[in-house]
Amino acid sequence: MNNRHYNIYFHTHTVSGIVISVVLFVIFFAGSFSFFRDEIINWERSESTAITREIQLDYNDALQHLDKKYVLYGRNLTISKPSVENRVAVYMEGTKDTLAPKKQQAGEFFYLDNKNYKTYTYEESYSLGELLYRLHFLAQIPYPAGYYLSGFTALFFLFAIITGVLLHWNKIVSNFYMFRPKEKLKTLWTDAHTALGMIGLPFQFVYAVTGAFFMIKLLIVAPAVMALYKGDQDKLYKELEYTDPDYKFENKKLANPFNINELVARTKKNWADFEITRVFIQNYGDANMHVLVEGELLSHKKFTGIGKVVYRVSDAKEIAKKDPIAHTSYLDIVKNVLYRIHFGDYGGYALKIVSFLLGIITCFVIISGVMIWLVARQKKNMPEKKRRFNAAVVRIYLAICLSMYPITALAFIGSKIFYPLSQSNLYALYFGGWLLLTIFFIIKKNDAFTNKFSLISGSILGFLIPITNGIVSGNWFWNSFMDNKFQIFFIDVFWIFLAGISLYTAYHLKPKKAVS
């Protein structure tokens, strides 16, 4: 590689990496915990449920309860299961009966407990698992700014990955095996950055591509809507199969009783290893009522196997059917594969744990890249003012990033002790504590202290998490294991291992000569 190309790749890699470093760290740190979103939600609520994506619900009984509370006649209802928990998501459109009271003409969204049918608003059902999941794509920043910021960060990260590979292409093998912890500080950070970057390269590439796709696809789709569909986005959504069939509301009550449970059971019998993930009811209680039952084959049977059946309720006749085995289209594969590989929900706990570790490794790659940048700019021939400015920038970077670990551990303890925490109180605990700890580290002006304090305090709080759970709920991890409450058991043991590793790391850090 000639010097010109090397300099282009080097500066592109450095600038793109430094610009996005803090945001990228937040995305990967929160994203790593998001692999266990369902487990965190159940741990927080002291609940455990069957580890399946299928909706566990007595539809007939649940709809009777909802009908008494909301009056369902003429409404469209969507019942889905966004995560592995005891609650299902219910979205009800306003009734199509124009003579109904105004209250019934408004739409509703809530979560429904599949056992006692208690309803929860989104704010009431908010949890630490949801906070961390949404933080990993910056959803707390008002829409669409947060989405676009995370999307473009992923895009810049893709540039950093590609230019980093091009930089090291000629020495990929030799540099991968080279690690010199006893050498000078820049050498240590460079070796760690290169080796760990190559270990996590496939993981990072996948998440850079899929993350950019999910967050900025609207900007990609918008020109196509204007040019190919003349601004008609409904037509685009229909061709992409994002819209459900629409059946006319006849405003005439259904004469015969109906059984949604039976329709769901009929759908499951069509295909072995088929899980029901969504039920869409159109024109509830009307003579032209239809039910769409949708699901997927288990991932180990077929990676992308989406099936659905549409029933006309008046005579329980099948109107339309999509076979998940024979009728998988290219469109289904494109839409589903990106989601599956991004969420890592197809390989059980082994894949989740590996993905978590690779996410944390990526966080270290980001930090080491920032430290390389700092050490390279602390040469004696550089003006003192610039050196101080560079050190201050990195100090702020490290304060924001490293303080996430103890604050996340503290949030686990707080969400258990004060359960249920409202969304606003959870925000105050997590983001308020994060801000205070960041300010403390910035004022302290000691990067080594920031690093060690974050690791040790996070470890201590991490060990306290299973103890807090045992005292508050009585779910000591050995009891959870014996009672087959695996999700609760997993989070407790997960924190014991994580706190142990970080504490070991903190006490075996050998400080190098500090950068003045």
Secondary structure, 3 states (H helix, E strand, C coil): CCHHHHHHHHHHHHHHHHHHHHHHHHHHHHHHHHCCHHHHHHHHHCCCCCCCCCCCCCHHHHHHHHHHHHCCCCCCEEEECCCCCCEEEEEECCCCCCCCCHHHHCCEEEEEECCCCCEECCCCCCCHHHHHHHHCCCCCCCCCHHHHHHHHHHHHHHHHHHHHHHHHHHHHHHHHCCCCCCCCHHHHHHHHHHHHHHHCHHHHHHHHHHHHHHHHHHHHHHHHHHHHCCCCHHHHHHHCCCCCCCCCCCCCECCCCCCHHHHHHHHHHHCCCEEEEEEEEECCCECCCEEEEEEEECCCCCCCCEEEEEEECCCCEEEEEECCCCCCCHHHHHHHHHHHHHHCCCCHHHHHHHHHHHHHHHHHHHHHHHHHHHHHCCCCCCCHHHHHHHHHHHHHHHHHHHCHHHHHHHHHHHHHHCCCCCHHHHHHHHHHHHHHHHHHHHHHCCHHHHHHHHHHHHHHHHHHHHHHHHHHHCCCHHHHHHCCCHHHHHHHHHHHHHHHHHHHHHHCCCCCCCCC
